[in-house]
């Protein structure tokens, strides 16, 4: 139970990471909202867009469920990828070319008692603060941003499905590894090794 | 430089920078109001939505900012700074952070003003929004109320970071290059909240570590007392005067007089706010019958998680433990003995040794024989609570020191009481001054449950006071030396007799 709560905390705050990237296309403005984390003493800012919030929460709770189903000491990684669509002339579907990928590694911890939980809470709160600073640092390097598209190309760069904000095109993926560190690739590797060894 | 920019671009750039500065101030001040900020996204922009961000404009903040800018723009050598400080209801104040918007000469000529610079400024504002929630002052500002308030001050010109104490940290929010220079936004925040915590806790719930820290931590002790003793001028960089310990004395008096009953709920705020107090040092002293200097062992504490323990021979000690839950458990001390009280009176008003001794105290016990001074203001007799214990000295590195301890009590709010002891050690070495030590009672960490203190506390106590090693005691060691010397000739004779056996053994080994 504690482990689950722990992961929820982390996840509720991961929602903010990608909001930095969003832009408005000279159409509107972005409002902001302060969110307090329930279980950690941390507050973060997110865009005040309910739809976006819903989308993120859904993805995060899927990740959380997958993590909790994988066992008690699981590890997982959730990735937020910003991509650009490129229309191909061939009869192929559009390519998605990522230009920025954020990966967050998560470990599930089991905490034995109240005191440990308290310590954990504080530590996680501080760590989150540090991570926010890291994120801000990276973003401020202004390394690459897709060019502002023309009207017709807007959909290739921005996610115009939401009505009040317009983030860059993004997708959220995750993968879970259980405590033995196995994942699909390692299992495959093992299988191949075993067959070769025979 | 300006000739490279078209007049329109220059005008735009100036406008952007001006509004950026105003918006920055708004964001910072709003973040410290103590409330959660909430603005709505809208798809139709209004005129005041600069940088595509919905940031409300508080009129007086704008007014203050404009007044500070006085028609100028942040430029090279002219930084705009917003200083956030905390002011307690007693009137003491302390600088918490300084946000600086600076400009340097590094120009980025190729950048497009109206587009790239604007967007990057917008990203920078968003970063600012995020960072303002991360610095420690945010948590403090969320809890402001009748204990303390957060104040802001805008000034233009040179950045002044001296009021932030030692060890302040800087975080850079971001940079944006423009054709006329690079705009940098950064924040310097204080990490040493000891002063604040000392005051705060003495009013509501003292946390043992804090009190000790107040006197231990050199930067703190050299700076805070003067602040506490005087009406606060947070800009005064004159904290590093010598003789600050006289201020300590003042502060003690101020502390004692400022006690008031405050509801226990306030305790809940404090500990987590001051989890940034670092380098808590605790001294263990033990008393034996000797004239030698007392050795000190120091343990460094983080985050007030552990309760420091100090012992005095036969004297009640108090330990305040900063519970994670925010509760401070205090154990009162019994009123001092007659003799002890006498000592208290005698030594408390003594001029404390310089803060340099604190450094000495912080060294490991092995090497040091310095004396340090701890003093706590005397206070009214404390009512007894549970878990009062008497401790015996611990960590004796050298045998014997004559220590007498006096217990001082600090009155405290409601059910909280705090007392500490002053140890007086007659040092034969070191500064030669008579110094006091504060002995604080030991209360083991995580002792919320009933069972734990018994186990943990007993454990600590038992192993804090290991019996004197026989070999360490002077008399016995000298005796044994003599014995050894005497027995040597005999042993040599025996070995010579058996020399053949030994040779055979050695050959076998080879």
Contacts between the chains, C-beta under 8 A, distances in Angstrom:
chain1	res1	chain2	res2	distance
A	16	B	130	7.2
A	19	B	126	7.5
A	20	B	123	6.6
A	20	B	126	5.4
A	20	B	127	6.9
A	20	B	130	7.5
A	23	B	52	7.1
A	23	B	119	6.9
A	23	B	122	7.7
A	24	B	45	8.0
A	24	B	52	4.4
A	26	B	45	7.9
A	26	B	52	7.8
A	27	B	43	5.6
A	27	B	44	7.8
A	27	B	45	7.4
A	28	B	41	6.5
A	28	B	42	5.4
A	28	B	43	3.7
A	28	B	44	6.1
A	28	B	45	5.8
A	28	B	52	7.5
A	29	B	41	6.4
A	29	B	42	5.8
A	29	B	45	5.3
A	29	B	46	7.7
A	29	B	49	4.1
A	29	B	52	5.1
A	29	B	53	6.2
A	29	B	54	4.7
A	30	B	41	5.2
A	30	B	52	6.0
A	30	B	53	5.8
A	30	B	54	6.5
A	31	B	38	7.7
A	31	B	39	3.9
A	31	B	40	4.3
A	31	B	41	4.1
A	31	B	42	7.2
A	31	B	54	4.1
A	32	B	37	6.7
A	32	B	38	7.8
A	32	B	39	5.6
A	32	B	53	7.2
A	32	B	54	6.9
A	32	B	55	7.9
A	32	B	126	8.0
A	32	B	129	5.9
A	33	B	36	7.8
A	33	B	37	7.5
A	33	B	38	5.2
A	33	B	39	7.5
A	34	B	36	4.0
A	34	B	37	5.2
A	34	B	38	6.9
A	34	B	133	6.8
A	36	B	36	7.1
A	41	B	139	6.9
A	41	B	272	6.3
A	43	B	36	7.5
A	43	B	133	4.7
A	43	B	138	6.7
A	43	B	142	7.6
A	44	B	130	7.0
A	44	B	133	6.1
A	45	B	37	8.0
A	45	B	129	4.8
A	45	B	130	5.4
A	45	B	133	5.9
A	47	B	41	6.6
A	48	B	38	6.6
A	48	B	39	6.3
A	48	B	40	5.6
A	48	B	41	5.4
A	48	B	54	8.0
A	49	B	41	5.5
A	114	B	448	7.8
A	115	B	324	6.6
A	115	B	446	4.7
A	115	B	448	7.7
A	118	B	324	4.0
A	118	B	325	7.3
A	119	B	305	7.2
A	119	B	324	7.3
A	122	B	272	7.3
A	122	B	275	6.3
A	122	B	303	7.0
A	122	B	324	7.9
A	129	B	134	4.2
A	132	B	130	5.4
A	132	B	131	7.0
A	132	B	133	7.8
A	132	B	134	5.1
A	133	B	131	6.7
A	133	B	134	6.3
A	133	B	171	5.7
A	135	B	130	7.7
A	136	B	127	4.3
A	136	B	130	5.9
A	136	B	131	6.0
A	136	B	173	6.5
A	136	B	174	6.6
A	137	B	172	7.3
A	137	B	174	7.9
A	139	B	123	6.4
A	139	B	127	6.6
A	139	B	174	7.7
A	140	B	123	7.0
A	140	B	124	6.8
A	140	B	127	6.1
A	140	B	172	8.0
A	140	B	173	7.4
A	140	B	174	3.5
A	140	B	175	6.5
A	142	B	120	6.0
A	142	B	123	7.6
A	145	B	119	7.9
A	148	B	115	7.6
A	163	B	43	7.1
A	164	B	41	4.3
A	164	B	42	7.1
A	164	B	43	6.1
A	165	B	41	5.2
